[in-house]
Amino acid sequence: MADSVLAPRLRPDVRFRQVAGEGIVLCQKSGEVLVLNEVGARVVALLGEGLSLPAILARLEDEFDAEPGRLAADVSGFLEELRTAGVVEEEPAK
């Protein structure tokens, strides 16, 4: 059986809302609140779709005017920050 591709997703105890062009992430366990800009909010919104990282990057490349290599590096770094903050975990991609 082939290994499944993992996808980043919000942890079950994390809530996300978009308000006035910003993203608000609430970590219920820690009580921490993160405020995200438009691009960060879009990344987090895409996490809810269960997509793999390459699929998320493809969507973002279509939506934003950014150089693909730079976009991949920025999104990977952002996801690592979210993992470190306890916001994101991995599950099999859809």
N, C-alpha and C positions, 0 to 999 in steps of 0.2 A: 504494500500500500504506500502511495506517495505521501510525503510530508505535506501537511496543509499549510497554506500561506497564512501568516498571522496578520491581524489588523489591529491598530490601536483603537481603543474605545474608552469612553468615560466609565469610571468605576460606578457601581450601583449607588453609592452614597453621595454622588456628585450631581448637582443640578445645574442646568445651563438655560439662560434666557437671553434674548436679544432685546435691548431697549435703546431707542434713539441712536441707532447706528453703532452701538457698542455691545460687546458680549459680557455677560455677568456669569461667573462660575462660582458656585457655592459648594464648598467641601463641608458636608454636614458633620462628618466625624470630628474635624478640627475646628470648624467654625470660620475657616479662612475664606475670604472673598477675593476673587481675582477679576479685574476689569480688563477686557481685551479690546484692541482696536478692530477695525473692519476685517482685516485679513485674518487675524487670530480668531475672531468670532466665526468666520467662514470655515476655517480649519476645524474648529470644535464642532460646528454644525455638521460637517461632513463625517465626523467620527460616528455620529448617530446612524449613519447609513451602513455601517459595517464593512466599509471598503478597505482594501489593502492600501498600503502607503503609495504604491505606484498609481493606483486608481485615483486616490485623493490628489496626487500631484497632477495627473492628467486633467482633472476637473479644474484645478486652480490655474493651470496653464491656459485653459480656455477662457477663464473669467478675468484674469489679471494680466497686465502687460509687464511680464517679468521674464528675465533670462532663465531658461529651465534649470541650468546647473545651480545658479544662485538660489532659485526658488526651492530646489530640493535640499540644499544645505540649510537654508533658513527654516524650512518646515521640519526637517529632522532635528535641528537644534531646539526648536520650539517644543516639539513632542517630547524630547528628552527632559526639558525643563518641567513639562506637565507630569511626566513620570516621576521625577524627583519630588515634585510637590504632592504626589499621591492622587493626582487627578485622572491619570490614564493608566490602563492596563492593556494586555494583549488578549485577543481571542481569535479563533479561526475566521478568516475572511469569507464573505458571502460570494 
